[in-house]
Amino acid sequence: MKNLHKIIALFAFIFITGIIVTAISINTSLNKIETTEEAVEIQKDTLYLLKVKKKTV
């Protein structure tokens, strides 16, 4: 029975260690992403809007 407890404890330790290592690696990879802000101008096509407005009654 002691051996069973040791095996379960070993697998639990490996499992928890794997989760922690994965979480840390994902967190560091997400922090490395540089956010570059680019300004994009959006212009509405007024001719298209006028055509749509005339079609709806």
N, CA, C, O and CB atoms as a CASP TS submission, in Angstrom:
PFRMAT TS
TARGET T0000
AUTHOR 0000-0000-0000
METHOD Language model
MODEL 1
PARENT N/A
ATOM      1  N   MET     1       0.836  -1.199   0.000  1.00  0.00           N
ATOM      2  CA  MET     1       0.000   0.000   0.000  1.00  0.00           C
ATOM      3  C   MET     1       0.873   1.252   0.000  1.00  0.00           C
ATOM      4  O   MET     1       0.504   2.268  -0.590  1.00  0.00           O
ATOM      5  CB  MET     1      -0.947   0.004   1.221  1.00  0.00           C
ATOM      6  N   LYS     2       2.029   1.183   0.660  1.00  0.00           N
ATOM      7  CA  LYS     2       2.919   2.336   0.671  1.00  0.00           C
ATOM      8  C   LYS     2       3.451   2.622  -0.722  1.00  0.00           C
ATOM      9  O   LYS     2       3.625   3.775  -1.116  1.00  0.00           O
ATOM     10  CB  LYS     2       4.074   2.111   1.638  1.00  0.00           C
ATOM     11  N   ASN     3       3.708   1.532  -1.468  1.00  0.00           N
ATOM     12  CA  ASN     3       4.206   1.723  -2.830  1.00  0.00           C
ATOM     13  C   ASN     3       3.165   2.409  -3.713  1.00  0.00           C
ATOM     14  O   ASN     3       3.503   3.238  -4.558  1.00  0.00           O
ATOM     15  CB  ASN     3       4.606   0.379  -3.441  1.00  0.00           C
ATOM     16  N   LEU     4       1.901   2.054  -3.509  1.00  0.00           N
ATOM     17  CA  LEU     4       0.824   2.679  -4.278  1.00  0.00           C
ATOM     18  C   LEU     4       0.744   4.175  -3.980  1.00  0.00           C
ATOM     19  O   LEU     4       0.563   4.978  -4.895  1.00  0.00           O
ATOM     20  CB  LEU     4      -0.523   2.002  -3.966  1.00  0.00           C
ATOM     21  N   HIS     5       0.873   4.549  -2.730  1.00  0.00           N
ATOM     22  CA  HIS     5       0.857   5.961  -2.343  1.00  0.00           C
ATOM     23  C   HIS     5       2.047   6.701  -2.957  1.00  0.00           C
ATOM     24  O   HIS     5       1.918   7.845  -3.392  1.00  0.00           O
ATOM     25  CB  HIS     5       0.875   6.101  -0.806  1.00  0.00           C
ATOM     26  N   LYS     6       3.199   6.041  -2.986  1.00  0.00           N
ATOM     27  CA  LYS     6       4.382   6.669  -3.580  1.00  0.00           C
ATOM     28  C   LYS     6       4.194   6.876  -5.079  1.00  0.00           C
ATOM     29  O   LYS     6       4.572   7.919  -5.613  1.00  0.00           O
ATOM     30  CB  LYS     6       5.632   5.815  -3.319  1.00  0.00           C
ATOM     31  N   ILE     7       3.612   5.892  -5.762  1.00  0.00           N
ATOM     32  CA  ILE     7       3.380   6.002  -7.205  1.00  0.00           C
ATOM     33  C   ILE     7       2.379   7.112  -7.495  1.00  0.00           C
ATOM     34  O   ILE     7       2.586   7.914  -8.405  1.00  0.00           O
ATOM     35  CB  ILE     7       2.875   4.662  -7.781  1.00  0.00           C
ATOM     36  N   ILE     8       1.296   7.161  -6.728  1.00  0.00           N
ATOM     37  CA  ILE     8       0.289   8.215  -6.921  1.00  0.00           C
ATOM     38  C   ILE     8       0.893   9.584  -6.644  1.00  0.00           C
ATOM     39  O   ILE     8       0.621  10.534  -7.378  1.00  0.00           O
ATOM     40  CB  ILE     8      -0.935   7.980  -6.006  1.00  0.00           C
ATOM     41  N   ALA     9       1.698   9.703  -5.612  1.00  0.00           N
ATOM     42  CA  ALA     9       2.341  10.978  -5.294  1.00  0.00           C
ATOM     43  C   ALA     9       3.311  11.385  -6.396  1.00  0.00           C
ATOM     44  O   ALA     9       3.402  12.568  -6.726  1.00  0.00           O
ATOM     45  CB  ALA     9       3.076  10.889  -3.948  1.00  0.00           C
ATOM     46  N   LEU    10       4.037  10.429  -6.973  1.00  0.00           N
ATOM     47  CA  LEU    10       4.975  10.728  -8.055  1.00  0.00           C
ATOM     48  C   LEU    10       4.240  11.239  -9.288  1.00  0.00           C
ATOM     49  O   LEU    10       4.636  12.244  -9.877  1.00  0.00           O
ATOM     50  CB  LEU    10       5.797   9.486  -8.410  1.00  0.00           C
ATOM     51  N   PHE    11       3.166  10.545  -9.680  1.00  0.00           N
ATOM     52  CA  PHE    11       2.393  10.995 -10.834  1.00  0.00           C
ATOM     53  C   PHE    11       1.733  12.349 -10.584  1.00  0.00           C
ATOM     54  O   PHE    11       1.671  13.177 -11.493  1.00  0.00           O
ATOM     55  CB  PHE    11       1.334   9.962 -11.189  1.00  0.00           C
ATOM     56  N   ALA    12       1.247  12.587  -9.385  1.00  0.00           N
ATOM     57  CA  ALA    12       0.653  13.885  -9.061  1.00  0.00           C
ATOM     58  C   ALA    12       1.701  14.987  -9.141  1.00  0.00           C
ATOM     59  O   ALA    12       1.426  16.077  -9.643  1.00  0.00           O
ATOM     60  CB  ALA    12       0.018  13.856  -7.659  1.00  0.00           C
ATOM     61  N   PHE    13       2.902  14.701  -8.645  1.00  0.00           N
ATOM     62  CA  PHE    13       3.983  15.681  -8.705  1.00  0.00           C
ATOM     63  C   PHE    13       4.366  15.995 -10.156  1.00  0.00           C
ATOM     64  O   PHE    13       4.555  17.157 -10.515  1.00  0.00           O
ATOM     65  CB  PHE    13       5.208  15.167  -7.933  1.00  0.00           C
ATOM     66  N   ILE    14       4.477  14.956 -10.980  1.00  0.00           N
ATOM     67  CA  ILE    14       4.816  15.154 -12.393  1.00  0.00           C
ATOM     68  C   ILE    14       3.709  15.940 -13.087  1.00  0.00           C
ATOM     69  O   ILE    14       3.990  16.844 -13.873  1.00  0.00           O
ATOM     70  CB  ILE    14       5.040  13.792 -13.103  1.00  0.00           C
ATOM     71  N   PHE    15       2.464  15.605 -12.803  1.00  0.00           N
ATOM     72  CA  PHE    15       1.327  16.285 -13.427  1.00  0.00           C
ATOM     73  C   PHE    15       1.283  17.766 -13.049  1.00  0.00           C
ATOM     74  O   PHE    15       1.124  18.622 -13.920  1.00  0.00           O
ATOM     75  CB  PHE    15       0.016  15.604 -13.021  1.00  0.00           C
ATOM     76  N   ILE    16       1.420  18.068 -11.777  1.00  0.00           N
ATOM     77  CA  ILE    16       1.376  19.463 -11.311  1.00  0.00           C
ATOM     78  C   ILE    16       2.570  20.244 -11.844  1.00  0.00           C
ATOM     79  O   ILE    16       2.432  21.407 -12.222  1.00  0.00           O
ATOM     80  CB  ILE    16       1.351  19.522  -9.767  1.00  0.00           C
ATOM     81  N   THR    17       3.744  19.610 -11.876  1.00  0.00           N
ATOM     82  CA  THR    17       4.929  20.272 -12.418  1.00  0.00           C
ATOM     83  C   THR    17       4.740  20.587 -13.899  1.00  0.00           C
ATOM     84  O   THR    17       5.127  21.662 -14.359  1.00  0.00           O
ATOM     85  CB  THR    17       6.175  19.396 -12.216  1.00  0.00           C
ATOM     86  N   GLY    18       4.158  19.670 -14.638  1.00  0.00           N
ATOM     87  CA  GLY    18       3.885  19.893 -16.059  1.00  0.00           C
ATOM     88  C   GLY    18       2.926  21.043 -16.281  1.00  0.00           C
ATOM     89  O   GLY    18       3.124  21.850 -17.189  1.00  0.00           O
ATOM     90  N   ILE    19       1.900  21.127 -15.472  1.00  0.00           N
ATOM     91  CA  ILE    19       0.934  22.228 -15.593  1.00  0.00           C
ATOM     92  C   ILE    19       1.612  23.557 -15.293  1.00  0.00           C
ATOM     93  O   ILE    19       1.383  24.537 -16.001  1.00  0.00           O
ATOM     94  CB  ILE    19      -0.268  22.014 -14.641  1.00  0.00           C
ATOM     95  N   ILE    20       2.434  23.606 -14.267  1.00  0.00           N
ATOM     96  CA  ILE    20       3.107  24.857 -13.900  1.00  0.00           C
ATOM     97  C   ILE    20       4.086  25.288 -14.987  1.00  0.00           C
ATOM     98  O   ILE    20       4.137  26.465 -15.344  1.00  0.00           O
ATOM     99  CB  ILE    20       3.845  24.698 -12.561  1.00  0.00           C
ATOM    100  N   VAL    21       4.865  24.338 -15.516  1.00  0.00           N
ATOM    101  CA  VAL    21       5.832  24.666 -16.577  1.00  0.00           C
ATOM    102  C   VAL    21       5.109  25.149 -17.821  1.00  0.00           C
ATOM    103  O   VAL    21       5.550  26.108 -18.454  1.00  0.00           O
ATOM    104  CB  VAL    21       6.712  23.443 -16.918  1.00  0.00           C
ATOM    105  N   THR    22       4.006  24.505 -18.185  1.00  0.00           N
ATOM    106  CA  THR    22       3.230  24.918 -19.350  1.00  0.00           C
ATOM    107  C   THR    22       2.653  26.311 -19.153  1.00  0.00           C
ATOM    108  O   THR    22       2.708  27.131 -20.069  1.00  0.00           O
ATOM    109  CB  THR    22       2.109  23.919 -19.627  1.00  0.00           C
ATOM    110  N   ALA    23       2.106  26.593 -17.992  1.00  0.00           N
ATOM    111  CA  ALA    23       1.526  27.907 -17.732  1.00  0.00           C
ATOM    112  C   ALA    23       2.593  28.994 -17.786  1.00  0.00           C
ATOM    113  O   ALA    23       2.345  30.074 -18.324  1.00  0.00           O
ATOM    114  CB  ALA    23       0.827  27.923 -16.371  1.00  0.00           C
ATOM    115  N   ILE    24       3.763  28.728 -17.243  1.00  0.00           N
ATOM    116  CA  ILE    24       4.834  29.726 -17.265  1.00  0.00           C
ATOM    117  C   ILE    24       5.322  29.964 -18.686  1.00  0.00           C
ATOM    118  O   ILE    24       5.569  31.107 -19.070  1.00  0.00           O
ATOM    119  CB  ILE    24       6.002  29.284 -16.374  1.00  0.00           C
ATOM    120  N   SER    25       5.465  28.894 -19.475  1.00  0.00           N
ATOM    121  CA  SER    25       5.944  29.067 -20.852  1.00  0.00           C
ATOM    122  C   SER    25       4.927  29.809 -21.707  1.00  0.00           C
ATOM    123  O   SER    25       5.307  30.631 -22.541  1.00  0.00           O
ATOM    124  CB  SER    25       6.257  27.709 -21.481  1.00  0.00           C
ATOM    125  N   ILE    26       3.644  29.532 -21.515  1.00  0.00           N
ATOM    126  CA  ILE    26       2.607  30.251 -22.263  1.00  0.00           C
ATOM    127  C   ILE    26       2.587  31.713 -21.851  1.00  0.00           C
ATOM    128  O   ILE    26       2.450  32.593 -22.701  1.00  0.00           O
ATOM    129  CB  ILE    26       1.219  29.612 -22.034  1.00  0.00           C
ATOM    130  N   ASN    27       2.722  31.982 -20.564  1.00  0.00           N
ATOM    131  CA  ASN    27       2.701  33.358 -20.073  1.00  0.00           C
ATOM    132  C   ASN    27       3.875  34.154 -20.633  1.00  0.00           C
ATOM    133  O   ASN    27       3.704  35.306 -21.029  1.00  0.00           O
ATOM    134  CB  ASN    27       2.730  33.381 -18.539  1.00  0.00           C
ATOM    135  N   THR    28       5.065  33.556 -20.671  1.00  0.00           N
ATOM    136  CA  THR    28       6.227  34.286 -21.199  1.00  0.00           C
ATOM    137  C   THR    28       6.112  34.496 -22.693  1.00  0.00           C
ATOM    138  O   THR    28       6.537  35.533 -23.202  1.00  0.00           O
ATOM    139  CB  THR    28       7.519  33.539 -20.881  1.00  0.00           C
ATOM    140  N   SER    29       5.544  33.528 -23.414  1.00  0.00           N
ATOM    141  CA  SER    29       5.393  33.709 -24.857  1.00  0.00           C
ATOM    142  C   SER    29       4.348  34.774 -25.166  1.00  0.00           C
ATOM    143  O   SER    29       4.477  35.490 -26.159  1.00  0.00           O
ATOM    144  CB  SER    29       5.009  32.384 -25.526  1.00  0.00           C
ATOM    145  N   LEU    30       3.318  34.892 -24.337  1.00  0.00           N
ATOM    146  CA  LEU    30       2.311  35.931 -24.563  1.00  0.00           C
ATOM    147  C   LEU    30       2.869  37.315 -24.226  1.00  0.00           C
ATOM    148  O   LEU    30       2.485  38.301 -24.854  1.00  0.00           O
ATOM    149  CB  LEU    30       1.050  35.649 -23.723  1.00  0.00           C
ATOM    150  N   ASN    31       3.760  37.398 -23.256  1.00  0.00           N
ATOM    151  CA  ASN    31       4.342  38.682 -22.889  1.00  0.00           C
ATOM    152  C   ASN    31       5.344  39.178 -23.915  1.00  0.00           C
ATOM    153  O   ASN    31       5.602  40.380 -23.983  1.00  0.00           O
ATOM    154  CB  ASN    31       5.005  38.580 -21.545  1.00  0.00           C
ATOM    155  N   LYS    32       5.916  38.286 -24.718  1.00  0.00           N
ATOM    156  CA  LYS    32       6.904  38.678 -25.719  1.00  0.00           C
ATOM    157  C   LYS    32       6.276  39.326 -26.941  1.00  0.00           C
ATOM    158  O   LYS    32       6.964  40.014 -27.695  1.00  0.00           O
ATOM    159  CB  LYS    32       7.705  37.480 -26.143  1.00  0.00           C
ATOM    160  N   ILE    33       4.987  39.120 -27.149  1.00  0.00           N
ATOM    161  CA  ILE    33       4.313  39.675 -28.326  1.00  0.00           C
ATOM    162  C   ILE    33       4.260  41.191 -28.203  1.00  0.00           C
ATOM    163  O   ILE    33       3.722  41.738 -27.240  1.00  0.00           O
ATOM    164  CB  ILE    33       2.879  39.087 -28.482  1.00  0.00           C
ATOM    165  N   GLU    34       4.834  41.857 -29.204  1.00  0.00           N
ATOM    166  CA  GLU    34       4.832  43.319 -29.197  1.00  0.00           C
ATOM    167  C   GLU    34       3.559  43.820 -29.863  1.00  0.00           C
ATOM    168  O   GLU    34       3.189  43.381 -30.952  1.00  0.00           O
ATOM    169  CB  GLU    34       6.089  43.885 -29.918  1.00  0.00           C
ATOM    170  N   THR    35       2.914  44.730 -29.198  1.00  0.00           N
ATOM    171  CA  THR    35       1.704  45.292 -29.762  1.00  0.00           C
ATOM    172  C   THR    35       2.060  46.575 -30.499  1.00  0.00           C
ATOM    173  O   THR    35       2.486  47.562 -29.899  1.00  0.00           O
ATOM    174  CB  THR    35       0.644  45.553 -28.663  1.00  0.00           C
ATOM    175  N   THR    36       1.877  46.536 -31.791  1.00  0.00           N
ATOM    176  CA  THR    36       2.117  47.724 -32.600  1.00  0.00           C
ATOM    177  C   THR    36       0.762  48.294 -32.992  1.00  0.00           C
ATOM    178  O   THR    36      -0.086  47.602 -33.555  1.00  0.00           O
ATOM    179  CB  THR    36       2.988  47.398 -33.865  1.00  0.00           C
ATOM    180  N   GLU    37       0.586  49.546 -32.687  1.00  0.00           N
ATOM    181  CA  GLU    37      -0.682  50.184 -32.988  1.00  0.00           C
ATOM    182  C   GLU    37      -0.578  50.872 -34.337  1.00  0.00           C
ATOM    183  O   GLU    37       0.281  51.726 -34.552  1.00  0.00           O
ATOM    184  CB  GLU    37      -1.078  51.189 -31.883  1.00  0.00           C
ATOM    185  N   GLU    38      -1.451  50.492 -35.223  1.00  0.00           N
ATOM    186  CA  GLU    38      -1.495  51.104 -36.527  1.00  0.00           C
ATOM    187  C   GLU    38      -2.838  51.805 -36.685  1.00  0.00           C
ATOM    188  O   GLU    38      -3.892  51.252 -36.370  1.00  0.00           O
ATOM    189  CB  GLU    38      -1.272  50.056 -37.643  1.00  0.00           C
ATOM    190  N   ALA    39      -2.773  53.024 -37.176  1.00  0.00           N
ATOM    191  CA  ALA    39      -4.002  53.780 -37.375  1.00  0.00           C
ATOM    192  C   ALA    39      -4.566  53.443 -38.752  1.00  0.00           C
ATOM    193  O   ALA    39      -3.868  53.519 -39.763  1.00  0.00           O
ATOM    194  CB  ALA    39      -3.749  55.312 -37.232  1.00  0.00           C
ATOM    195  N   VAL    40      -5.823  53.077 -38.769  1.00  0.00           N
ATOM    196  CA  VAL    40      -6.495  52.765 -40.018  1.00  0.00           C
ATOM    197  C   VAL    40      -7.687  53.687 -40.135  1.00  0.00           C
ATOM    198  O   VAL    40      -8.522  53.753 -39.233  1.00  0.00           O
ATOM    199  CB  VAL    40      -6.925  51.269 -40.088  1.00  0.00           C
ATOM    200  N   GLU    41      -7.767  54.394 -41.241  1.00  0.00           N
ATOM    201  CA  GLU    41      -8.895  55.298 -41.458  1.00  0.00           C
ATOM    202  C   GLU    41      -9.988  54.550 -42.195  1.00  0.00           C
ATOM    203  O   GLU    41      -9.745  53.880 -43.198  1.00  0.00           O
ATOM    204  CB  GLU    41      -8.461  56.562 -42.251  1.00  0.00           C
ATOM    205  N   ILE    42     -11.177  54.680 -41.683  1.00  0.00           N
ATOM    206  CA  ILE    42     -12.324  54.035 -42.297  1.00  0.00           C
ATOM    207  C   ILE    42     -13.198  55.115 -42.919  1.00  0.00           C
ATOM    208  O   ILE    42     -13.606  56.071 -42.259  1.00  0.00           O
ATOM    209  CB  ILE    42     -13.123  53.187 -41.258  1.00  0.00           C
ATOM    210  N   GLN    43     -13.469  54.940 -44.188  1.00  0.00           N
ATOM    211  CA  GLN    43     -14.313  55.904 -44.884  1.00  0.00           C
ATOM    212  C   GLN    43     -15.543  55.183 -45.414  1.00  0.00           C
ATOM    213  O   GLN    43     -15.454  54.089 -45.971  1.00  0.00           O
ATOM    214  CB  GLN    43     -13.538  56.602 -46.038  1.00  0.00           C
ATOM    215  N   LYS    44     -16.678  55.815 -45.231  1.00  0.00           N
ATOM    216  CA  LYS    44     -17.911  55.221 -45.724  1.00  0.00           C
ATOM    217  C   LYS    44     -18.125  55.654 -47.166  1.00  0.00           C
ATOM    218  O   LYS    44     -17.842  56.791 -47.543  1.00  0.00           O
ATOM    219  CB  LYS    44     -19.120  55.624 -44.840  1.00  0.00           C
ATOM    220  N   ASP    45     -18.622  54.735 -47.948  1.00  0.00           N
ATOM    221  CA  ASP    45     -18.918  55.042 -49.337  1.00  0.00           C
ATOM    222  C   ASP    45     -20.300  55.695 -49.384  1.00  0.00           C
ATOM    223  O   ASP    45     -21.320  55.013 -49.292  1.00  0.00           O
ATOM    224  CB  ASP    45     -18.858  53.754 -50.235  1.00  0.00           C
ATOM    225  N   THR    46     -20.321  57.008 -49.527  1.00  0.00           N
ATOM    226  CA  THR    46     -21.601  57.723 -49.455  1.00  0.00           C
ATOM    227  C   THR    46     -22.482  57.425 -50.654  1.00  0.00           C
ATOM    228  O   THR    46     -23.706  57.419 -50.523  1.00  0.00           O
ATOM    229  CB  THR    46     -21.363  59.222 -49.356  1.00  0.00           C
ATOM    230  N   LEU    47     -21.898  57.179 -51.816  1.00  0.00           N
ATOM    231  CA  LEU    47     -22.724  56.867 -52.974  1.00  0.00           C
ATOM    232  C   LEU    47     -23.475  55.555 -52.761  1.00  0.00           C
ATOM    233  O   LEU    47     -24.652  55.446 -53.105  1.00  0.00           O
ATOM    234  CB  LEU    47     -21.863  56.789 -54.241  1.00  0.00           C
ATOM    235  N   TYR    48     -22.797  54.571 -52.199  1.00  0.00           N
ATOM    236  CA  TYR    48     -23.440  53.293 -51.925  1.00  0.00           C
ATOM    237  C   TYR    48     -24.553  53.476 -50.897  1.00  0.00           C
ATOM    238  O   TYR    48     -25.624  52.886 -51.034  1.00  0.00           O
ATOM    239  CB  TYR    48     -22.408  52.260 -51.428  1.00  0.00           C
ATOM    240  N   LEU    49     -24.310  54.285 -49.871  1.00  0.00           N
ATOM    241  CA  LEU    49     -25.328  54.511 -48.857  1.00  0.00           C
ATOM    242  C   LEU    49     -26.537  55.234 -49.439  1.00  0.00           C
ATOM    243  O   LEU    49     -27.675  54.951 -49.063  1.00  0.00           O
ATOM    244  CB  LEU    49     -24.748  55.307 -47.697  1.00  0.00           C
ATOM    245  N   LEU    50     -26.290  56.170 -50.358  1.00  0.00           N
ATOM    246  CA  LEU    50     -27.408  56.879 -50.977  1.00  0.00           C
ATOM    247  C   LEU    50     -28.229  55.934 -51.851  1.00  0.00           C
ATOM    248  O   LEU    50     -29.455  56.042 -51.887  1.00  0.00           O
ATOM    249  CB  LEU    50     -26.897  58.066 -51.812  1.00  0.00           C
ATOM    250  N   LYS    51     -27.581  55.015 -52.552  1.00  0.00           N
ATOM    251  CA  LYS    51     -28.298  54.054 -53.388  1.00  0.00           C
ATOM    252  C   LYS    51     -29.144  53.127 -52.523  1.00  0.00           C
ATOM    253  O   LYS    51     -30.285  52.820 -52.868  1.00  0.00           O
ATOM    254  CB  LYS    51     -27.312  53.236 -54.245  1.00  0.00           C
ATOM    255  N   VAL    52     -28.601  52.695 -51.432  1.00  0.00           N
ATOM    256  CA  VAL    52     -29.344  51.800 -50.545  1.00  0.00           C
ATOM    257  C   VAL    52     -30.515  52.550 -49.935  1.00  0.00           C
ATOM    258  O   VAL    52     -31.598  51.985 -49.783  1.00  0.00           O
ATOM    259  CB  VAL    52     -28.427  51.228 -49.436  1.00  0.00           C
ATOM    260  N   LYS    53     -30.316  53.807 -49.585  1.00  0.00           N
ATOM    261  CA  LYS    53     -31.387  54.579 -48.982  1.00  0.00           C
ATOM    262  C   LYS    53     -32.524  54.802 -49.961  1.00  0.00           C
ATOM    263  O   LYS    53     -33.685  54.815 -49.551  1.00  0.00           O
ATOM    264  CB  LYS    53     -30.862  55.908 -48.482  1.00  0.00           C
ATOM    265  N   LYS    54     -32.229  54.979 -51.247  1.00  0.00           N
ATOM    266  CA  LYS    54     -33.269  55.176 -52.242  1.00  0.00           C
ATOM    267  C   LYS    54     -34.041  53.885 -52.487  1.00  0.00           C
ATOM    268  O   LYS    54     -35.240  53.929 -52.763  1.00  0.00           O
ATOM    269  CB  LYS    54     -32.667  55.687 -53.546  1.00  0.00           C
ATOM    270  N   LYS    55     -33.380  52.745 -52.392  1.00  0.00           N
ATOM    271  CA  LYS    55     -34.046  51.477 -52.664  1.00  0.00           C
ATOM    272  C   LYS    55     -35.049  51.110 -51.577  1.00  0.00           C
ATOM    273  O   LYS    55     -36.086  50.512 -51.864  1.00  0.00           O
ATOM    274  CB  LYS    55     -33.021  50.372 -52.807  1.00  0.00           C
ATOM    275  N   THR    56     -34.749  51.463 -50.343  1.00  0.00           N
ATOM    276  CA  THR    56     -35.674  51.109 -49.258  1.00  0.00           C
ATOM    277  C   THR    56     -36.809  52.133 -49.215  1.00  0.00           C
ATOM    278  O   THR    56     -36.590  53.343 -49.272  1.00  0.00           O
ATOM    279  CB  THR    56     -34.931  51.047 -47.879  1.00  0.00           C
ATOM    280  N   VAL    57     -38.001  51.613 -49.116  1.00  0.00           N
ATOM    281  CA  VAL    57     -39.160  52.495 -49.118  1.00  0.00           C
ATOM    282  C   VAL    57     -39.824  52.479 -47.771  1.00  0.00           C
ATOM    283  O   VAL    57     -40.827  53.164 -47.570  1.00  0.00           O
ATOM    284  CB  VAL    57     -40.152  52.094 -50.198  1.00  0.00           C
TER
END
